[in-house]
Amino acid sequence: INTAIQNNIKRFGNQHSLMLSNILEKSPNKIIIDKVITSNGLSDHPKIIKDTIRQHFTNWTRKHITSSWPDSQWQAEYTPLSQVPNDAFASVSNLITMKEFTDMILNTNAYKAP
């Protein structure tokens, strides 16, 4: 086994994923597309298949045009509330003291996540 591993290391060098796939006897996943439906009907011509698939994935992954956010519909929802003081959440960024941490651990049920 060690000899086979050393041979694989020599054979594949820095191509670790290829080496692991070989050791685990994984075969690469491939699909075969020999026909495609276009607007003109069914085609088995290799160039048409390739172009149709390329166009499909280009359209599928195209950059989506979005409007600026928040738009007028949501603007009121994100306007700061006047009744909430500016420093209302200032203590959220305070560091937790060791005493607070210890108290929390001691008062937490051992069989539940805190």
C-alpha positions in Angstrom: 0.0 0.0 0.0 2.8 2.4 0.9 4.5 1.7 -2.4 1.3 2.5 -4.3 0.9 5.7 -2.4 4.4 6.8 -3.1 4.0 6.0 -6.8 0.8 8.1 -6.8 2.6 11.0 -5.2 5.4 10.8 -7.8 2.9 10.5 -10.7 0.6 13.3 -9.7 3.1 15.7 -8.0 1.3 18.9 -6.9 -2.1 17.8 -8.5 -3.5 16.8 -5.1 -7.2 16.7 -6.2 -6.3 14.5 -9.2 -4.3 12.2 -6.9 -7.1 11.9 -4.3 -9.7 11.2 -7.1 -7.4 8.5 -8.4 -6.8 6.9 -5.0 -10.5 7.0 -4.2 -11.3 5.7 -7.7 -13.6 8.5 -8.5 -14.5 9.0 -12.1 -15.1 12.5 -13.4 -18.8 13.4 -13.9 -19.6 14.1 -17.5 -22.7 14.7 -19.5 -23.2 14.0 -23.1 -25.6 16.3 -25.1 -26.1 14.9 -28.6 -29.3 16.7 -29.4 -30.8 20.1 -28.5 -34.1 21.8 -29.0 -33.9 25.2 -30.7 -36.5 27.6 -32.0 -36.1 25.8 -35.4 -36.7 22.4 -33.9 -34.5 19.5 -32.8 -30.9 19.6 -33.9 -28.0 17.1 -33.6 -25.4 19.3 -35.4 -22.4 19.7 -33.0 -21.9 23.5 -33.7 -25.6 24.3 -33.2 -25.6 22.2 -29.9 -22.4 24.0 -28.7 -23.7 27.5 -29.6 -27.2 26.8 -28.1 -25.7 25.6 -24.8 -23.2 28.5 -24.6 -26.1 31.0 -25.3 -28.3 29.3 -22.7 -25.7 29.6 -19.9 -24.7 33.1 -21.0 -28.3 34.1 -20.5 -28.8 32.1 -17.4 -25.8 33.7 -15.6 -26.1 37.2 -17.1 -25.8 40.2 -14.9 -29.2 41.2 -13.6 -30.1 44.8 -13.8 -31.5 46.1 -10.5 -32.7 49.5 -9.5 -31.0 51.5 -6.8 -32.0 50.4 -3.3 -33.9 51.2 -1.3 -36.4 52.5 -3.8 -39.2 54.8 -2.9 -41.4 51.9 -1.8 -39.0 51.1 1.1 -37.6 54.5 1.8 -39.9 55.2 4.7 -39.1 51.8 6.3 -35.4 52.6 6.4 -35.6 56.2 7.6 -34.2 56.4 11.2 -36.9 56.5 13.9 -36.9 59.8 15.7 -38.1 58.2 19.0 -35.0 55.9 19.2 -31.9 57.8 20.6 -28.7 57.7 18.6 -26.8 55.9 21.3 -29.6 53.3 21.9 -27.3 50.4 20.8 -24.0 51.8 21.9 -23.6 49.1 24.6 -23.8 46.3 22.0 -20.2 46.8 21.0 -18.9 46.7 24.6 -16.6 43.8 25.3 -18.0 41.0 27.5 -16.2 40.8 30.8 -14.8 37.5 32.1 -17.3 37.6 35.0 -20.2 37.9 32.5 -18.8 35.1 30.4 -18.3 32.8 33.4 -21.8 33.5 34.8 -23.3 32.7 31.4 -21.4 29.4 31.2 -22.3 28.4 34.8 -26.0 29.3 34.3 -26.4 27.5 31.0 -28.0 24.1 30.8 -25.3 21.6 30.0 -27.5 19.8 27.4 -28.6 22.9 25.4 -26.7 25.3 23.2 -26.3 28.8 24.8 
